[in-house]
Amino acid sequence: MISSAQIRAARALLGLSQSAVAEAAGISVPTLKRAEGASAISASDKAILLIHAALEAAGVEFIPENGGGVGVRLKKPDNG
């Protein structure tokens, strides 16, 4: 599961507004705001999965805990 900080960071890397991400994910802006909250995520697992999918489709990759902490980065361009 991704964290609220990862959601905020992914949106910032992509330069997307909350309304753009909410629309791409098929959720409301208030739901996205709850997912991005500073404390524990207060959105449903389904909403988090939709946000995750929308942000990945837009070009980010979520990095799981791997000893260096969780994170997010832009995907490499597909040169194929």
Secondary structure as a PSIPRED ss2 file (coil, helix, strand):
# PSIPRED VFORMAT (PSIPRED V4.0)

   1 M C   1.000  0.000  0.000
   2 I C   1.000  0.000  0.000
   3 S C   1.000  0.000  0.000
   4 S H   0.000  1.000  0.000
   5 A H   0.000  1.000  0.000
   6 Q H   0.000  1.000  0.000
   7 I H   0.000  1.000  0.000
   8 R H   0.000  1.000  0.000
   9 A H   0.000  1.000  0.000
  10 A H   0.000  1.000  0.000
  11 R H   0.000  1.000  0.000
  12 A H   0.000  1.000  0.000
  13 L H   0.000  1.000  0.000
  14 L H   0.000  1.000  0.000
  15 G C   1.000  0.000  0.000
  16 L C   1.000  0.000  0.000
  17 S C   1.000  0.000  0.000
  18 Q H   0.000  1.000  0.000
  19 S H   0.000  1.000  0.000
  20 A H   0.000  1.000  0.000
  21 V H   0.000  1.000  0.000
  22 A H   0.000  1.000  0.000
  23 E H   0.000  1.000  0.000
  24 A H   0.000  1.000  0.000
  25 A H   0.000  1.000  0.000
  26 G C   1.000  0.000  0.000
  27 I C   1.000  0.000  0.000
  28 S C   1.000  0.000  0.000
  29 V H   0.000  1.000  0.000
  30 P H   0.000  1.000  0.000
  31 T H   0.000  1.000  0.000
  32 L H   0.000  1.000  0.000
  33 K H   0.000  1.000  0.000
  34 R H   0.000  1.000  0.000
  35 A H   0.000  1.000  0.000
  36 E C   1.000  0.000  0.000
  37 G C   1.000  0.000  0.000
  38 A C   1.000  0.000  0.000
  39 S C   1.000  0.000  0.000
  40 A C   1.000  0.000  0.000
  41 I C   1.000  0.000  0.000
  42 S C   1.000  0.000  0.000
  43 A C   1.000  0.000  0.000
  44 S C   1.000  0.000  0.000
  45 D H   0.000  1.000  0.000
  46 K H   0.000  1.000  0.000
  47 A H   0.000  1.000  0.000
  48 I H   0.000  1.000  0.000
  49 L H   0.000  1.000  0.000
  50 L H   0.000  1.000  0.000
  51 I H   0.000  1.000  0.000
  52 H H   0.000  1.000  0.000
  53 A H   0.000  1.000  0.000
  54 A H   0.000  1.000  0.000
  55 L H   0.000  1.000  0.000
  56 E H   0.000  1.000  0.000
  57 A H   0.000  1.000  0.000
  58 A H   0.000  1.000  0.000
  59 G C   1.000  0.000  0.000
  60 V E   0.000  0.000  1.000
  61 E E   0.000  0.000  1.000
  62 F E   0.000  0.000  1.000
  63 I E   0.000  0.000  1.000
  64 P C   1.000  0.000  0.000
  65 E C   1.000  0.000  0.000
  66 N C   1.000  0.000  0.000
  67 G C   1.000  0.000  0.000
  68 G C   1.000  0.000  0.000
  69 G C   1.000  0.000  0.000
  70 V C   1.000  0.000  0.000
  71 G E   0.000  0.000  1.000
  72 V E   0.000  0.000  1.000
  73 R E   0.000  0.000  1.000
  74 L E   0.000  0.000  1.000
  75 K C   1.000  0.000  0.000
  76 K C   1.000  0.000  0.000
  77 P C   1.000  0.000  0.000
  78 D C   1.000  0.000  0.000
  79 N C   1.000  0.000  0.000
  80 G C   1.000  0.000  0.000
